[in-house]
Amino acid sequence: MILLRPLDGVVFKLRFHGTEHVPATGGVILAVNHVSYADPLIFVRFAWDAGRIPRTLAKESLFGAPVFGAVLRGARQIPVSRGSAQASGSLLAAEEALRDGECLCIYPEGTVTRDPQWWPMRARTGAARLALATGVPVIPVAQWGAQHFYDRYNHRFSPLPRKRVTYLAGPAVDLSEFLGRPITQELLRQTTDAIMAEVRSLLGEIRGETPPSTFWTPPERDAAPHETPRDRS
């Protein structure tokens, strides 16, 4: 954070709102939408400014990157190996961190959204699984603006002028109806959608727009052949 704080201030115009919703102590999940590969640099700053030391789940490949990989390892971040036997180990490490009272920063979508209008797309269920297993609060966080700095899918990098990036956190998501029930794929999907619906609503506030009522679904996330991507919720 000693390095990131001045870097963030030089590169971005940051606006953080709702940090009072982040508990000062105890295990907590901060769940945020994902719009740019630049997001992690700002998300950890948001958690830090909210008074918490962040732990994040990051793609394993990033840990081998020059400089950035050393930062991830030094900050005790948790590598994720998707599609492998090690993937469950990442969730176990994250669960242990939450039970130890740490703050876990998660992008439930798993990668930068592919929604054509930059709304959250259909998320993976890892955050929901962690929330149901530990019972820790889930704080929804929306963020907007970093995609103007680096747009992954359109291959645009535009550092100047400095981009305004806004974060808005809300109260903990009410997951009471899902807790204490047998863990099934249906329950995980319902819990995930409840979390991301709150994130999406907050993003609508930042953008001053009405968000869509459903989540755009990438083809690899099992959209049925007869459905359009936004038919799935």
JOLIN-V374074 format. One record per helix or strand of 2 or more residues. SS is the DSSP state (@ for helix, = for strand). FROM is the first residue (numbers start at 1). TO is the last residue. If there is no record, write none. Layout:
BEGIN
[[SS & FROM & TO] [SS & FROM & TO]]
END
This chain:
BEGIN
[[@ & 2 & 11] [= & 12 & 17] [@ & 19 & 21] [= & 28 & 32] [@ & 39 & 49] [= & 54 & 59] [@ & 60 & 64] [@ & 68 & 74] [= & 78 & 80] [@ & 87 & 99] [= & 103 & 106] [@ & 126 & 134] [= & 137 & 144] [@ & 146 & 148] [= & 150 & 151] [= & 156 & 157] [= & 163 & 172] [@ & 185 & 207] [@ & 219 & 221] [@ & 229 & 231]]
END
